[in-house]
Amino acid sequence: MVRQHVNPLSSLYQQPLPLPPPGELFSQPHRPLHLDIGCARGRFLLALAQAEPQRNYLGVEIRRALVEAAEADRQALQLSQLHYLFCNANVSLQDWLGQLPAGLLERVTIQFPDPWFKKKHHKRRVLQPALLGALAAALLPGRELFVQSDVLAVIEPMVSLIDASGWFRRPLADARPWRASNPLAVPSERETHVLSRGLPVYRVLYVRTDQAAAALGATDNPD
Ligand SMILES: C[S@@+](CC[C@H](N)C(=O)[O-])C[C@H]1O[C@@H](n2cnc3c(N)ncnc32)[C@H](O)[C@@H]1O
């Protein structure tokens, strides 16, 4: 059985990993890139990559067994516009984002991140200021960041952080505080589960502004 939660601050997950060369990830590495952070078993990207094959898709996930299973599915379908990588997003992703060719990153999704309810565990949550700064630096104005969760106590601090940064704005036509629907062609696995139980989902689509990105506060200390 796959354990439900991995502590991203554990010493097991502090080693930065190298980003494979883009040509090893995708057959056409210059296509626009969608990055899904915390992709779990990868079924959302697997479906989206087939529904909209015109861009590349990269899923990153801290649970290695899920990445291996997702990669096996992808290889079985011979999808060369999709790849899954094991990493701790808070350790490796800043560097990886900095290595991407300027303008390649088209969209980032963070969907139903692990909640880590206890206050002393909030620093284990994936959207930390340093990661947001790296995303803002890699996304050109007009590019998208989509976040959603079924837990208000998780999504509200994420949205507060993103709103306060000035690096992202919401499309004028979008309902406040939460979008009525998912703008993507495919729901995430967790989203499907939550909706099947008739529970609410809180979503915000952000668009990158032209405000220059800079460091947003200190990085986090391991507990
Ligand atoms: C609740 S699941 C949601 C999965 C999927 N996004 C969905 O909506 O169905 C959150 C996922 O994020 C992963 N995760 C949590 N912290 C992470 C980190 N620091 N780096 C990479 N993945 C992380 C977890 O292992 C888990 O698979």
The ligand as an ORCA input file, in Angstrom:
! r2SCAN-3c Opt
* xyz 0 1
  C      -3.786     15.203     -2.206
  S      -2.691     14.760     -3.494
  C      -3.480     15.502     -4.920
  C      -3.089     14.816     -6.192
  C      -3.582     15.463     -7.483
  N      -2.989     16.786     -7.677
  C      -5.089     15.540     -7.561
  O      -5.624     16.654     -7.502
  O      -5.714     14.483     -7.681
  C      -1.249     15.846     -3.288
  C      -0.012     15.262     -3.920
  O       1.063     16.185     -3.783
  C       2.242     15.453     -3.480
  N       3.217     16.349     -2.826
  C       3.106     16.887     -1.594
  N       4.184     17.640     -1.300
  C       4.998     17.582     -2.394
  C       6.264     18.146     -2.706
  N       6.912     18.917     -1.822
  N       6.807     17.874     -3.913
  C       6.153     17.096     -4.802
  N       4.958     16.523     -4.564
  C       4.379     16.773     -3.373
  C       1.735     14.349     -2.574
  O       2.626     13.265     -2.466
  C       0.426     13.974     -3.250
  O       0.574     12.957     -4.216
*
